[in-house]
Amino acid sequence: LLACKYPQNPQPGLVWLYRLPAEGGAAEAMAIDVAAVLASTGLRRLRPSGLAWLPGPGPRADRHMGRLLILAGKERVLLETDPFAGRVLAWRRLSRAWHRQAEGIAVAADGSIVIADEADGRTATLTRYAPTSP
């Protein structure tokens, strides 16, 4: 999957992802409805800067694990989504003190979320968020 930061024909309230088949062929566009997040935050748009799949139970060949993290670094928003249903499952604003310009995200083997931050001209950082126990 690729996230589009600046779509040619932007539509309010949507983030666009593109699925590129490994075997070649046309890209499939997938829209994520982020209107509720925009309304809650007062933001006009979200510009994705990173994607990471969350681990889930059992294999799902055509949908990986089904939950995708989308990082919108400039707006400091982290979304947990079901990209195949086009919806946001959960979201959170990131602290400006820790994330001035978040540009990358990964999920470690232990379930930790790691965010790379270019820091808007300051010292770049990696921040690790450990999973919470039930």
C-alpha positions as CSV (number, residue, x, y, z in Angstrom):
1,L,0.0,0.0,0.0
2,L,1.0,3.6,-0.6
3,A,-0.5,6.6,1.0
4,C,-1.1,9.8,-1.0
5,K,-0.1,13.0,0.8
6,Y,-1.3,15.3,-2.0
7,P,-4.0,13.6,-4.2
8,Q,-4.6,15.2,-7.6
9,N,-8.3,15.5,-6.9
10,P,-8.6,15.9,-3.1
11,Q,-12.0,15.2,-1.6
12,P,-12.7,16.7,1.9
13,G,-12.8,14.1,4.7
14,L,-10.9,11.4,2.8
15,V,-7.4,9.9,3.0
16,W,-6.4,7.9,-0.1
17,L,-4.4,4.7,-0.2
18,Y,-3.3,2.9,-3.3
19,R,-2.8,-0.9,-3.4
20,L,-0.2,-1.9,-6.0
21,P,-0.5,-5.6,-7.0
22,A,2.8,-7.4,-6.7
23,E,2.1,-9.2,-9.9
24,G,1.7,-5.9,-11.7
25,G,-1.4,-4.3,-13.1
26,A,-3.4,-1.2,-12.2
27,A,-3.4,0.3,-8.8
28,E,-6.6,0.0,-6.7
29,A,-7.6,3.2,-4.9
30,M,-9.0,2.9,-1.4
31,A,-10.5,5.9,0.5
32,I,-10.5,6.1,4.3
33,D,-13.3,8.4,5.8
34,V,-11.6,10.7,8.2
35,A,-14.3,13.3,8.4
36,A,-15.1,12.6,12.1
37,V,-11.4,13.0,13.0
38,L,-11.2,16.3,11.1
39,A,-14.4,17.6,12.8
40,S,-13.0,16.7,16.3
41,T,-9.6,18.2,15.8
42,G,-10.5,21.3,13.6
43,L,-8.0,20.2,11.0
44,R,-8.8,20.7,7.3
45,R,-6.9,17.6,6.0
46,L,-4.6,14.7,7.0
47,R,-1.4,14.1,5.0
48,P,-0.2,10.5,5.6
49,S,3.5,10.1,6.2
50,G,3.7,6.5,7.3
51,L,1.8,3.2,7.2
52,A,2.2,0.0,9.4
53,W,0.2,-3.1,9.7
54,L,-0.9,-4.2,13.2
55,P,-0.5,-7.8,14.1
56,G,-3.7,-9.7,14.5
57,P,-5.0,-13.2,15.1
58,G,-4.4,-15.8,12.3
59,P,-3.4,-15.3,8.7
60,R,-5.6,-13.3,6.4
61,A,-4.0,-13.8,3.0
62,D,-5.8,-11.1,1.1
63,R,-6.0,-8.5,3.8
64,H,-2.8,-8.9,5.8
65,M,-4.0,-8.5,9.4
66,G,-6.9,-6.1,8.6
67,R,-5.8,-3.2,10.8
68,L,-3.5,-0.5,9.4
69,L,-1.9,2.3,11.3
70,I,-1.8,5.6,9.3
71,L,0.5,8.3,10.6
72,A,-0.3,11.9,9.5
73,G,2.9,13.6,10.7
74,K,2.3,17.2,9.9
75,E,-1.0,17.1,11.7
76,R,0.3,14.8,14.5
77,V,-2.5,12.3,14.1
78,L,-2.3,8.5,14.4
79,L,-5.2,6.5,13.0
80,E,-6.0,2.8,13.4
81,T,-8.0,1.9,10.4
82,D,-9.7,-0.9,8.5
83,P,-8.6,0.1,5.1
84,F,-10.8,-2.5,3.3
85,A,-13.9,-1.0,4.9
86,G,-12.7,2.5,4.5
87,R,-13.1,3.5,8.2
88,V,-11.3,4.7,11.2
89,L,-11.4,2.3,14.2
90,A,-9.5,4.6,16.6
91,W,-7.3,7.7,16.5
92,R,-5.1,9.9,18.7
93,R,-3.4,13.2,18.5
94,L,0.3,13.0,19.1
95,S,2.1,15.4,21.5
96,R,3.9,18.2,19.7
97,A,6.6,17.9,22.4
98,W,7.4,14.4,21.2
99,H,6.4,14.6,17.6
100,R,7.2,17.8,15.7
101,Q,7.4,16.1,12.3
102,A,6.7,12.4,12.4
103,E,7.6,10.8,9.1
104,G,7.7,7.0,9.7
105,I,6.1,4.3,11.7
106,A,6.7,0.6,12.3
107,V,5.3,-2.1,14.6
108,A,8.0,-4.2,16.3
109,A,7.8,-7.9,16.9
110,D,6.8,-7.3,20.6
111,G,3.8,-5.1,19.4
112,S,5.6,-1.8,20.2
113,I,4.9,1.1,17.9
114,V,8.0,3.0,16.8
115,I,7.7,6.5,15.3
116,A,10.5,8.2,13.5
117,D,10.5,11.9,13.8
118,E,12.5,14.4,11.6
119,A,11.7,17.0,14.4
120,D,11.2,20.0,12.0
121,G,14.9,21.0,11.9
122,R,15.7,19.9,15.5
123,T,17.4,16.6,16.6
124,A,15.6,13.6,14.9
125,T,14.2,11.0,17.3
126,L,12.8,7.5,17.5
127,T,10.0,7.1,20.0
128,R,8.8,3.6,21.1
129,Y,5.4,3.0,22.6
130,A,5.2,-0.3,24.4
131,P,1.9,-2.3,24.3
132,T,-0.1,-2.2,27.4
133,S,-1.0,-5.4,29.3
134,P,-4.7,-6.4,29.5
